[in-house]
């Protein structure tokens, strides 16, 4: 079976291949390991039709001609690989993207071997609503005044035309920024060089700022809800274990460019990076506001405004960051730092590399995360490559 994307980039879905190289494979989680290297830069992966309806996987592998193999994992968990089966339940099926649809529910989820450890869509929607309700540090309506101006169709996002003469933020109540989690978050934003290929070297103070941020967010009801949920799901047995894992997955350094240790999940998602002449990541409203205030961000347009009539809301926008363009940058608006940190962490832990369907204030919302696959920490654990809001129209 074909297990590489060599000479296969952007081909159509190939049901005979062990893994895929079509444009939809990142969405379906069945790309070959070398898809990212051979077929796309991560920034292209990230901008893949972010605000279009995401279709459910409809293409099921055909049953073998020899006999009709079961298409469920019931009674088959972690069985040996059998090429005659139409879908698989062995330990490596997630790696090859050929698990049966009920594999996660019945068998293993990222190394958790009991079916009771799989987190269901309903549980994700329930915990996200709880997190939404307890976010007392979010902006109130009067704290943030937006001037979103011109909405453009998704087909025009590559045109790089500035449709908005005014800044996005008319007013932000900066008293918000003196709240402990906001202050600790803002302290982290100037610790990074945005160009990939430039190694990040943290001073003792900068490392202490990472610990201070984690310490402050863990005091909040938002993160207490998330930890309690993950503990009940058998993911963590102590708060310290959880915090250590958050520190690794978000702040651990890896190499997007040539230099060793030039990137991390936190830098990419919250602070933003520039790679191959494009803005990548940069999904945070506080960072956007502060850079816009300094004259470094020029807001161009938006393609999507969420259905919420209070904060947090969602906006998908186009902008120029000090000479570099961002084609689609989705961000929560008016959310507390701990709220975003909690939802992205939840989705990365529960649905790494997949679409994660949540519910906020009765409206559905999806977050897409990607794992960094070229280096690991601990016992083969994955760093966060990116996480961002994809759609709330599911």
C-alpha positions in Angstrom: 0.0 0.0 0.0 1.1 3.6 -0.7 2.3 5.2 2.5 4.0 8.4 1.1 2.9 11.5 -0.8 5.8 11.3 -3.2 4.3 12.2 -6.7 0.8 12.1 -5.1 0.2 15.7 -3.9 -3.4 16.9 -4.3 -4.5 13.7 -6.1 -8.1 12.6 -5.6 -9.0 10.4 -2.6 -7.5 7.0 -3.2 -9.3 4.2 -1.4 -6.5 1.7 -2.1 -3.8 3.8 -0.4 -2.9 3.4 3.3 -2.9 7.2 3.7 -4.0 10.2 1.6 -2.5 13.2 -0.1 -5.7 15.0 -1.3 -6.5 18.5 -0.1 -9.1 17.2 2.4 -6.8 14.8 4.2 -5.9 17.4 7.0 -9.6 17.7 7.6 -10.2 14.0 7.8 -7.0 13.2 9.7 -5.8 10.6 7.1 -2.8 12.3 5.5 0.5 10.4 4.9 3.2 11.4 7.4 5.1 13.4 4.7 2.0 15.3 3.4 3.0 18.5 5.2 6.6 18.4 4.0 5.9 17.5 0.4 2.5 19.0 -0.4 2.1 22.1 1.7 3.7 24.6 4.1 1.9 24.6 7.5 0.4 28.0 6.6 -1.4 26.5 3.6 -2.6 23.7 5.8 -4.0 26.2 8.2 -5.8 28.4 5.7 -7.5 25.4 4.1 -11.0 26.6 3.6 -11.4 27.7 7.2 -14.9 29.1 7.1 -16.7 26.8 4.7 -19.1 24.1 5.8 -17.1 21.0 6.8 -18.5 17.9 5.3 -18.7 14.7 7.3 -16.5 11.9 6.0 -18.7 10.1 3.5 -16.2 7.9 1.7 -15.9 4.6 3.5 -13.4 2.0 2.4 -15.1 -0.8 0.5 -15.3 -4.2 2.1 -12.9 -6.7 0.8 -14.0 -8.8 -2.2 -13.0 -11.9 -0.3 -15.7 -11.5 2.3 -17.6 -8.7 3.9 -15.5 -7.5 6.8 -17.2 -5.8 9.7 -17.1 -2.0 9.6 -17.2 -1.7 13.4 -14.7 -2.2 16.2 -17.2 -4.1 18.4 -15.2 -7.0 19.8 -12.2 -6.2 17.6 -10.3 -3.6 19.8 -6.5 -3.7 19.3 -6.7 -6.8 17.1 -3.8 -7.6 14.7 -3.9 -5.8 11.3 -5.8 -7.7 8.7 -5.6 -6.3 5.2 -8.9 -7.9 4.3 -10.8 -5.7 6.7 -12.5 -2.5 5.3 -11.4 -0.6 8.4 -9.2 -1.3 11.3 -9.1 -1.4 15.1 -5.3 -2.1 15.6 -3.1 0.2 17.7 -1.7 2.0 14.7 -4.9 2.6 12.7 -5.0 6.3 13.8 -1.5 6.8 12.4 -2.6 5.4 9.0 -6.1 7.0 9.1 -7.9 3.7 8.5 -9.7 3.1 11.8 -13.4 2.1 11.9 -15.6 5.1 12.7 -16.4 3.8 16.2 -12.7 3.1 17.0 -12.3 6.1 19.4 -15.6 5.3 21.2 -15.0 1.6 21.6 -11.2 1.2 21.7 -8.3 3.5 22.2 -8.1 7.2 22.1 -4.5 8.5 21.8 -3.2 5.7 24.0 -6.1 5.3 26.4 -7.0 1.7 26.2 -10.4 1.6 27.8 -13.5 2.6 25.8 -14.7 4.5 28.8 -11.8 6.9 28.3 -13.0 8.2 24.9 -14.5 11.7 25.1 -17.8 12.0 23.2 -19.1 15.0 21.2 -21.9 15.4 23.7 -19.3 15.6 26.6 -17.3 18.2 24.6 -20.3 20.3 24.1 -21.3 20.0 27.7 -17.9 21.0 29.1 -17.5 23.8 26.7 -20.8 25.3 27.8 -19.7 25.0 31.4 -16.4 26.8 30.6 -18.3 29.5 28.7 -20.6 30.1 31.7 -17.8 30.4 34.3 -15.6 32.9 32.3 -16.1 35.8 34.6 -13.0 37.6 33.3 -14.4 38.0 29.8 -15.0 41.5 28.4 -18.4 43.0 28.9 -20.2 44.6 26.0 -19.1 48.1 26.9 -15.4 47.0 27.4 -14.8 46.4 23.6 -16.2 48.5 20.8 -15.5 46.9 17.3 -15.7 48.6 13.9 -15.7 45.6 11.6 -16.6 47.6 8.5 -16.5 45.6 5.3 -17.3 41.9 4.9 -15.8 40.3 1.8 -16.6 36.9 0.2 -14.1 34.1 0.9 -13.1 34.1 -2.7 -11.4 37.5 -2.3 -9.2 36.8 0.7 -6.1 36.4 -1.4 -6.5 39.8 -3.1 -4.8 41.7 -0.3 -7.0 44.7 -0.7 -7.6 47.0 2.3 -11.4 47.5 2.4 -11.4 49.1 5.9 -10.0 52.6 6.4 -10.6 52.5 10.1 -9.0 50.3 12.8 -10.9 47.2 13.9 -10.9 48.3 17.6 -12.6 51.6 18.3 -12.2 51.2 22.0 -10.9 48.7 24.5 -11.2 49.2 28.3 -7.6 48.5 29.2 -8.6 48.0 32.9 -9.2 44.4 31.7 -5.4 44.1 31.1 -4.7 44.6 34.8 -6.6 41.5 35.7 -4.1 38.8 36.8 -4.5 36.4 33.9 -4.5 39.2 31.3 -1.4 40.8 32.8 0.4 37.4 32.9 -0.6 36.7 29.3 0.5 40.1 28.0 3.9 39.6 29.7 4.5 36.5 27.4 3.7 38.2 24.1 7.1 40.1 23.9 9.2 37.0 24.5 9.2 35.8 20.9 10.8 36.6 17.6 8.1 36.2 14.9 10.4 35.0 12.1 10.6 31.2 12.0 14.2 30.1 11.6 15.3 32.3 14.5 15.9 30.2 17.6 14.0 31.2 20.7 16.2 31.6 23.8 14.4 32.3 27.1 15.9 34.1 30.0 15.2 33.0 33.5 12.6 35.8 33.8 10.8 34.7 30.6 10.7 31.1 31.9 9.3 32.5 35.2 6.6 34.3 33.2 5.5 31.1 31.6 5.1 29.6 35.1 3.3 32.7 36.3 0.8 32.5 33.5 0.0 28.9 34.2 -0.3 29.6 37.9 -2.7 32.5 37.3 -5.0 30.6 34.8 -5.1 27.6 37.1 -6.7 29.8 39.8 -9.7 30.5 37.5 -13.0 28.7 37.5 -12.5 28.2 33.7 -9.3 26.1 34.2 -10.7 24.4 37.3 -13.7 23.2 35.2 -11.4 21.9 32.5 -9.1 20.1 34.9 -12.0 18.5 36.8 -13.4 17.3 33.5 -10.1 15.8 32.2 -9.5 14.2 35.6 -12.9 12.6 35.5 -12.1 11.3 32.0 -8.9 9.6 33.4 -6.6 11.9 31.4 -4.8 13.3 34.5 -4.5 12.1 38.0 -3.2 15.4 39.6 -3.4 19.1 38.9 0.4 19.2 38.8 0.5 16.5 36.1 -2.0 18.6 34.1 0.0 21.8 34.5 3.3 20.1 33.5 1.6 18.7 30.4 0.2 22.1 29.5 3.6 23.7 29.9 5.2 21.1 27.6 2.5 21.0 24.9 2.2 24.9 24.7 5.6 26.2 25.6 7.9 23.4 24.5 10.2 24.5 21.6 10.4 22.8 18.2 11.8 23.8 14.8 9.5 25.1 12.1 12.5 26.7 10.2 16.2 25.7 10.1 17.1 26.9 13.5 16.7 24.6 16.5 13.8 25.5 18.7 12.3 28.5 16.8 8.6 27.9 17.5 6.1 26.7 20.0 2.3 26.3 20.1 1.9 29.3 22.3 4.0 31.5 20.1 2.2 30.4 16.9 -1.4 30.6 18.1 -1.3 33.6 20.4 1.7 35.8 19.4 1.9 35.0 15.6 4.8 34.0 13.3 6.0 34.9 9.8 7.1 32.1 7.6 7.8 32.2 3.8 6.6 35.8 3.7 3.2 35.0 5.2 1.7 35.5 8.7 1.0 32.2 10.3 -1.0 31.6 13.5 -1.8 34.9 15.3 -5.3 34.0 16.5 -5.6 36.4 19.5 -7.6 39.6 19.9 -5.5 41.1 22.7 -2.3 40.7 20.6 -4.2 42.1 17.6 -5.4 45.2 19.6 -2.0 45.9 21.0 -0.3 45.6 17.6 -3.0 47.7 15.9 -2.6 50.4 18.6 1.1 50.5 17.9 0.4 50.9 14.1 1.9 47.5 13.3 -1.4 45.8 12.3 -3.6 47.2 9.5 -7.1 45.6 9.4 -8.3 44.9 5.9 -11.6 43.1 6.0 -13.5 40.2 7.5 -15.3 37.1 6.0 -17.2 35.9 9.1 -18.7 37.4 12.2 -20.1 34.9 14.8 -23.7 34.7 16.0 -23.0 35.8 19.6 -24.4 39.1 20.7 -22.1 39.3 23.7 -18.4 38.5 24.3 -16.7 36.2 23.6 -17.6 36.5 19.9 -15.7 35.2 16.8 -14.3 37.1 13.8 -12.4 35.8 10.8 -10.4 38.6 9.3 -7.8 39.7 6.8 -4.9 41.9 7.9 -1.4 43.1 7.3 1.1 42.7 10.1 4.0 45.0 9.6 4.4 44.1 6.0 3.1 40.6 6.0 -0.4 39.4 5.1 -2.8 37.1 6.9 -5.3 35.6 4.5 -7.8 34.3 7.1 -7.1 34.9 10.8 -9.9 33.7 13.1 -10.0 34.9 16.6 -12.2 34.9 19.7 -13.0 38.6 20.5 -13.5 39.7 24.1 -12.6 36.3 25.6 -10.3 36.0 28.6 -6.9 34.5 28.0 -7.9 31.5 30.2 -11.0 30.8 28.1 -9.1 30.5 24.8 -6.3 28.6 26.5 -8.8 26.2 28.0 -10.8 25.5 24.8 -7.7 25.0 22.6 -6.2 22.7 25.2 -9.5 20.8 25.6 -9.7 20.2 21.8 -6.0 19.3 21.4 -6.2 16.8 24.2 -9.6 15.3 23.2 -9.4 15.6 19.3 -5.7 16.1 18.4 -5.4 16.9 14.7 -9.1 16.7 14.2 -12.2 18.9 14.2 -13.5 19.5 17.7 -17.2 20.4 17.9 -18.1 22.6 20.9 -21.1 24.6 22.0 -21.0 28.1 23.5 -24.1 29.9 24.7 -26.3 27.5 22.6 -24.3 28.1 19.4 -22.1 25.4 17.9 -18.5 26.1 17.1 -15.6 24.0 15.8 -11.9 24.2 16.6 -9.3 22.6 14.5 -5.9 21.7 16.0 -2.8 20.1 14.4 -0.1 18.2 16.2 3.6 18.8 15.6 4.8 15.5 14.3 8.5 16.0 13.8 9.5 15.9 17.5 7.9 14.9 20.8 8.2 15.2 24.5 7.8 12.8 27.4 6.7 9.4 26.3 6.1 10.3 22.6 3.6 13.1 23.4 2.9 15.7 20.7 3.4 19.4 20.8 0.7 21.8 19.6 1.4 23.0 16.1 -1.7 25.2 15.9 -5.3 25.5 17.1 -7.9 27.9 15.8 -11.6 28.4 15.4 -12.8 27.0 12.1 -16.6 27.4 11.9 -19.7 27.9 14.0 -22.2 27.0 11.3 -22.2 23.3 11.9 
